[in-house]
Amino acid sequence: MKTIINISLFFFITTLLCSCPYSSPYQLDETPDIYIEDAMLGSWSTTVKKPTSGKEELVTMTLSKRTDTEYNIAFTGNLGELKPFQLVVHDSVTGTAFMSTVVGKQFLNINIKGLNYIAELKYNGTTLSLLPLVEHFTAKLVQNNSELRHCVELHYKTRVNALYDDDFCLKDMVKVR
């Protein structure tokens, strides 16, 4: 009986650890230096499947200009799964973001309550996708901004497919306003 409980607990912990986007006190660049793209400002929506119920729900990401190089970012929708982490205020998760380029790909450094989330940004003029890196994309203990950049570079250079946190990916969002 004890073995079954240990296996169940181990499975739960591994599932929990593998289903979080990468967060860090560090970011890809010391300071934002890429100007915001006016075409990306506004609200973008997509539907996502809830991991617990499998139902599709609408999620909206809003980008607005904070400075010439930084965005205000807000995610709205039914974000009940995030409430235990105390990130949701009313029905939104808000923060700031800025763009970085690593190995020819665009990334958003999203700061929410002091933690930075690194997400690859794919924008083709009509749709926008935000693909956060999974918590275990690197086994290295990152201790500064340049180490984080190096880990992302190494990850993209040595893998055929990058590791994204599928539960938090916002794919093919369309502009709604």
C-alpha distance (Angstrom), angle and dihedral (degrees) to the residues before:
residue distance angle dihedral
M1 . . .
K2 3.82 . .
T3 3.82 90.1 .
I4 3.81 91.6 54.9
I5 3.80 91.1 50.7
N6 3.83 91.6 48.2
I7 3.81 92.2 48.8
S8 3.81 91.4 47.8
L9 3.78 91.4 48.7
F10 3.81 92.0 47.3
F11 3.83 90.9 50.0
F12 3.81 91.5 49.3
I13 3.81 93.0 49.2
T14 3.81 93.6 47.5
T15 3.79 91.1 48.5
L16 3.78 90.6 49.0
L17 3.80 93.4 48.6
C18 3.80 93.7 45.8
S19 3.77 95.0 50.7
C20 3.78 101.0 62.1
P21 3.78 127.6 93.7
Y22 3.78 116.2 -118.7
S23 3.79 112.0 -89.6
S24 3.77 129.1 -178.3
P25 3.78 141.3 160.5
Y26 3.84 85.0 -120.9
Q27 3.78 131.7 78.3
L28 3.80 135.6 -157.9
D29 3.83 94.4 -105.6
E30 3.80 131.4 30.1
T31 3.80 91.4 -130.1
P32 3.80 133.5 6.7
D33 3.79 111.1 -97.5
I34 3.81 104.8 160.1
Y35 3.79 113.9 91.5
I36 3.80 117.4 -121.6
E37 3.79 118.0 -100.8
D38 3.80 109.7 -121.4
A39 3.82 91.0 -155.7
M40 3.82 89.7 64.3
L41 3.81 94.6 53.7
G42 3.79 114.8 107.4
S43 3.78 137.3 47.2
W44 3.79 123.5 -39.6
S45 3.80 123.6 -170.4
T46 3.77 138.7 -167.3
T47 3.76 138.4 155.4
V48 3.79 121.7 -109.1
K49 3.79 131.5 -169.6
K50 3.78 113.6 -117.2
P51 3.82 108.9 -123.1
T52 3.80 92.6 -140.5
S53 3.80 102.0 44.8
G54 3.82 104.7 17.4
K55 3.83 89.6 -131.3
E56 3.78 118.3 138.6
E57 3.79 115.9 -117.9
L58 3.80 132.7 -177.0
V59 3.82 116.7 -111.3
T60 3.79 123.0 -174.6
M61 3.79 126.9 -161.7
T62 3.80 116.9 -161.5
L63 3.80 122.3 -162.6
S64 3.79 120.9 -168.6
K65 3.79 132.8 170.1
R66 3.81 114.9 -91.9
T67 3.83 97.4 165.2
D68 3.79 134.1 -21.1
T69 3.83 89.0 -79.7
E70 3.83 104.1 26.4
Y71 3.79 135.8 68.7
N72 3.78 132.0 -152.6
I73 3.79 105.6 -133.5
A74 3.80 130.0 -164.1
F75 3.79 131.6 178.4
T76 3.81 116.8 -158.8
G77 3.76 133.1 -177.9
N78 3.77 137.6 78.4
L79 3.80 97.2 -30.1
G80 3.79 98.0 164.7
E81 3.81 93.5 137.9
L82 3.81 89.7 63.6
K83 3.82 97.0 51.3
P84 3.84 94.5 89.4
F85 3.83 88.0 59.9
Q86 3.84 90.8 55.8
L87 3.80 92.4 -126.0
V88 3.80 97.6 119.2
V89 3.80 119.2 86.7
H90 3.82 109.0 -172.6
D91 3.80 99.5 -39.5
S92 3.82 99.0 -30.6
V93 3.77 143.1 81.2
T94 3.81 110.1 -151.1
G95 3.77 135.5 -172.8
T96 3.77 144.7 122.9
A97 3.79 131.6 -82.8
F98 3.75 142.0 -171.7
M99 3.77 134.9 -171.1
S100 3.80 127.5 -108.6
T101 3.78 131.2 177.5
V102 3.80 119.9 -140.5
V103 3.84 124.2 172.3
G104 3.80 90.0 -13.4
K105 3.82 94.3 -54.7
Q106 3.79 128.2 111.5
F107 3.79 120.5 -122.8
L108 3.77 134.5 -177.0
N109 3.79 117.8 -139.3
I110 3.81 98.8 -150.5
N111 3.80 115.7 -164.7
I112 3.80 115.5 -160.0
K113 3.80 118.4 169.7
G114 3.81 94.2 -22.9
L115 3.81 97.5 -47.1
N116 3.79 124.0 105.3
Y117 3.79 120.6 -140.0
I118 3.80 117.4 -163.5
A119 3.80 115.6 -144.8
E120 3.77 130.3 172.6
L121 3.79 110.2 -126.0
K122 3.80 120.6 -147.3
Y123 3.79 115.2 -172.2
N124 3.79 122.4 170.7
G125 3.80 101.0 171.8
T126 3.82 96.1 -94.0
T127 3.81 105.4 40.3
L128 3.76 133.2 34.9
S129 3.81 127.2 -157.9
L130 3.79 126.3 -167.3
L131 3.82 112.7 -161.0
P132 3.83 114.0 -177.2
L133 3.78 117.4 -155.3
V134 3.79 114.7 -113.1
E135 3.81 119.4 -109.5
H136 3.81 93.8 -109.3
F137 3.83 97.8 47.3
T138 3.81 85.4 118.5
A139 3.79 131.7 26.7
K140 3.79 91.6 -156.7
L141 3.78 121.2 105.1
V142 3.80 101.9 -121.7
Q143 3.81 113.3 -142.7
N144 3.81 104.1 172.8
N145 3.81 144.7 11.0
S146 3.80 96.3 -91.7
E147 3.82 91.9 51.8
L148 3.80 89.9 52.2
R149 3.81 90.5 51.0
H150 3.81 90.2 48.7
C151 3.84 91.4 50.1
V152 3.82 91.8 51.2
E153 3.83 91.0 47.3
L154 3.80 91.2 49.6
H155 3.80 92.1 46.3
Y156 3.81 93.4 53.7
K157 3.81 94.3 42.3
T158 3.83 96.2 49.6
R159 3.82 102.5 39.8
V160 3.77 130.9 70.9
N161 3.82 90.0 -149.2
A162 3.78 124.9 23.6
L163 3.81 117.6 -124.3
Y164 3.79 110.5 -111.8
D165 3.78 128.8 178.9
D166 3.81 97.9 -113.4
D167 3.82 93.6 -164.6
F168 3.82 90.2 62.0
C169 3.83 100.9 36.6
L170 3.79 115.7 119.4
K171 3.80 104.0 -159.2
D172 3.79 129.2 -170.4
M173 3.78 96.8 -4.2
V174 3.79 115.0 -175.1
K175 3.77 125.2 -146.8
V176 3.79 112.6 -105.6
R177 3.84 99.3 175.8
